Structure formats: structure tokens, C-alpha cells
Amino acid sequence: MNSHQLQILFLDLAIILVLARGLGHLASRIQQPPVVGEILAGVLLGPTLFDGVLSETLFPDDVRPVLSGVANLGVALFMFMVGLEIEGNMMKGHGRTMVAAAVGSTAVPFLLGIGLAFALLPGHDPADRGTFVVFIGLAVSVTAFPVLARILAERGLTRTAIGAIALATAAFVDVVAWSALAAVNASVGAAGNHKLVLLTVPYLAVMLFVVRPLLRRFLTPGDKAPEPGPLKFAVVLVGALLSAAATEAMGMHHIFGAFLFGLVVPRERAQALRADIHDRTSHLTSVLLPVYFVVAGFQVDLSGVGLTGLRELSLILLVAVAGKFGGTYLGARATKLAPRPAAALAALMNTRGLTELVILGVGLHLGLLDNSLYSLMVVMAVVTTVMTGPLLSRIKIGRSVTVADETTPHERISATP
């Protein structure tokens, strides 16, 4: 890069951070997750305003590849954190409720999403029509586990029975969603590299049976709880980046390697260590992720949305909300969970946030989404995330119940009248 390009890059990064932080703070003031404001910052800096003149002036073409590289690093670290936050014991102790809610939260929106895809096909020309149908079903089925966890913490629901069930269900749905997306990516994004994609199976085995034991030996030696430190963080960070590079080389997306490495980081006796790694990584992603929102915003152009676009958006929102909320609610009620806690669980599972943006970005990269449909799906991600807080406020789920005894969660979930 020459001196002028470097000046523009530094200026762009400063603008991105100021706007993302400012709108994220405003979102928090109105009881919305900061990610809502940060996504809006990306949209505002994109081509939607002033016919793209603002975007082209602030972010010239010769600087955008560097911003894209920074954005990819940020999303890789974010996916590592998602994997790091998922714990196996989240899925224990809730039995039928978690399974039923997870099935309803995944299967119902997926099936409705397939119907949505056929309705959208006439107005769009995806690279692979069959995979497009599957991808749309997947895109409306996702739940943003990290955003959901933060909403629960902010509302004091983390240690309630409904909070524990929501975390368990979202963790399960996330693992299913990323696995399905990996299959979609392999079928479309690895043209000419199918032999390399086959390496993902032995790679999974190496991660589980070689890398995981080595990490456990290095990070949690002996019988005492390990001490956090910069060296251990550096080792884990290098491992996540190498894993991301490996899956990218196999014809998969780098997010899968980073996510997988987060999953194999030891859990036993490592709560303080994982918290330290999470905090250090959060400092990096707080700077890098806003760049991802802006790079994603380059493809969002709402200025040309006409009646056809509004009809498509209405249909997308209807399918996304009805499928996710209705499927989760019916699944939870099938296990005799009370109506109000079931509704709270359904509202939480309707949260999509940044996770949806990552999936949509993969679809755009693979040619499954064109810019107009990508823009509408981004609006859906924002709207469904914004809905969560007001819905929970109206449902008024109780906070006083803990999850100390997981044998009969239904009897311990209370709702404030």
C-alpha cells in the first residue's frame, strides 16, 4: 500500500469504529443488543444512502480488499468465540424440553424456508437452484447463540430454568446450523476441489483425537485449575487461525475451522482460563467486527426496493418469524411447558443477529444470493433481533427460579403475571 492508501485505511477504520460504537450505544439505550446498532452502521455506510456516492468516496476500491481481510479475521475470531462458549453440559438436564424445542426451532422454519425459496426463485437466478432452496431453509432456521446469551445476562435470566433451556436449545441449533452450512459450502464452494473436501473427515478426527488432548495437556496440566496467561492465549489464538486456514484450504469456509477449534478447547477445570481467552478475544473482535458489518453493508442496497421487494421482504419476515417462533413454541408445549415460558423461549430463539449475517455472507460469496435478496435477508436479521427485547418485556417471564435441580424444569418455571 502507498502512503495515500494507508491514510485512507486509517481514516476508514476510525469512521467505522466511531459510528459502530455510537449506534451500538444508542441501541443499548433503547434496550436493544449493541449488534443491532453496529449492523445499522454497516448499512448506513453502504450504497443505500446518496446512491452509493458516500460509500464510494469513503471506501475507495483500492482500500476495500484490505478492509475485507480485516473483516474476515474479525468474523473468524467471532466464530472461534461461538465455539468456545458452547458447552456440552448445556445440553444436559433439560431432556425432552430441549430436544423438542430444538427440533421445532429447526425443522419447522427449515421446511417453511424451503417453501419460501420456491416462491423467491422466479425473481432471482441463483448459481445452484437446488442448493439455493436448502440454503434459504437454513438461513431462516438459525439462532444467534452469542446474542441470545447476552440478552439473558442483561435481563438476569441466565440462572433461571428458562434461560438454561434457551442456552441449551440455541447451542444445539447452532451446531446443527453450522454443520449444515458446511455441507452446503462443500457442495457449491469446492468446485474442482472435492478431493480436498474429503479431507474434512480425517481433519475432524485429528482435531478431536489429537489436537484436543494436546490442548488439554498444555492448557490444563495436573489436577489444579490452570492459570490464565498471555502465552496460553497466544497458543490458542494461533491454533484458531491455523484451523481457519486449514478449512479454507480444503475448499470449506474459514469460519468452520475457527468454530471447530473453539469447540475443542478444554472445558474441564478451565473456567477461568476460558473466561480469560474469551475476554482477550473480545477486545480484538470489538475492533474487527465493526469492519465486517461495513464490508457486509457494501452489498446492502435498499434504495431500489420497490413493491416487489417489499412483498418479498414481507414474505421473508412472515416465514422467518412464524417458523421460528411457532416451531419453538409448539415443540416446547409438546413437553407440557407452560404457555408463557414456552413463548419466552420462542422469542429468544427468534434472535438472529450477527450469526445470520455470517451465514448470509457465505451465501453471497457462493452465488446463492444476489445483492437484492441479500439486502432483504439482512433486514430480516435486524428486525427479528430487534423483536426479542420487546417480546420478552410483554411476556414478563419470572427471574426468581434457579436451575439447581434440573429434574423437573417445568414445575420450577414461573411467569410473572
Steps between C-alpha positions, in 0.01 A plus 500: 500500500620851425482788747169634370330159522633458853357838601160405357510163678569659839228759440252228399573294809450805723167583331381141530586472869344835592174435316471137612572587863263795491207313349575196718477723807174651378362150445591410859323812626175376348555150642619344176815290451791722385537278194177654363657846493825363359319326214311822427835681488609264226181558303528880535858495372399286203343601168148548640553873570575763233504244217824350628700824465577509875613140499721539192657820633579369848596149394676506161549175310873479567444495879204261511708179461696593815177572687365166379807322641454673836129408494576133433742492790235652725230251402745208539573608858129550562429144386780375723326673792167340405662156515674591825172600667317177418522243778392139489336524841264766364318219329472287813223509755227643280417183312178500308446876510832585338468229236140586413568875489813448290319277251211746474739796477692336217262278303196730476683814373716282273196346332326837471826643368503243221154618399625860520792412272267368229296820527817711461649302211310675215648838593858384551756293314717307750810314390354168617122488534488183709761624747329841504182336628689322779696816585188716543354236731820508701520882502159540666573222752803651670515642855772740617636315804740780613232772476249279679749436782557872545127577504454241774787649703370856463153395618622287788365178346823302464447302823129441448362176363374667184841662448678166533258333258541787252880474510489123457257523210693779327829312540349192337345704217830681440695176465239362258494826300877523459524133407230543236664815368830313473325241282350775282838667467661169405244428230522845337821669604741217435458461125811318376615440859272216605798280585621768739155522660526131582788593729251660739411158645857409603548864602211469745657182637837675544335791679308275738758230569832681457460877537250485786716272722808712425313816592377338821856399591638847430216716632388292802802308631476317833196496726478870585310766313733653239627855526403729211778683321608664174695193384197271522286758326759533223510122449121477479479799265764353269315168505170665406662685209677187375177303520321775305774491236477121478125489431534783249770299320270198491240696305294571811446843650750617761222555756459124542861446601487783752168375642631144528812611685284685752304179557811292579648741756488310836205564731602295805654712778546781251224750578741780596728424206212502252367823649844658455525380138146624435573844647824541305333390176208733568739796504616404151153436359367827642737673257486255209131408481372851422716478186311182408168683535618771261639252248168314520323835458678559169264240353182633665315743277146580613463810284349307211254287695165532325165331545643165395779532755255598775283199420803273516613659826154453653502135399853448635406657833179301524677169438797584724292613799210256470733206436744572781253624760225252413732201468672567832174569681332185372805289581519635855125465559516139380700424818237679713710812558266778618379743230684809622845339543449327164429840342811648665710215365352554153578874513860428599551247221378757246818704565733494198750787523854465367472122459245555224727756335786249491279237336365752249855605419586140415191478277597819319857376455376171353266675256188362666375850582499803273545847648128580513405182686804532726384851593151380589637214710722743692190707581334181626801433727474847651122495545488156665780599740328828587177311575652290780522763772148642465352148479675394821380817673140421406530135604650598840666172585601464868863533615488339841529135404844338483613183327656326796278194455452412136270200548168680457562832323132545410393519861765763581438743216285785620350789310436841651134593448 
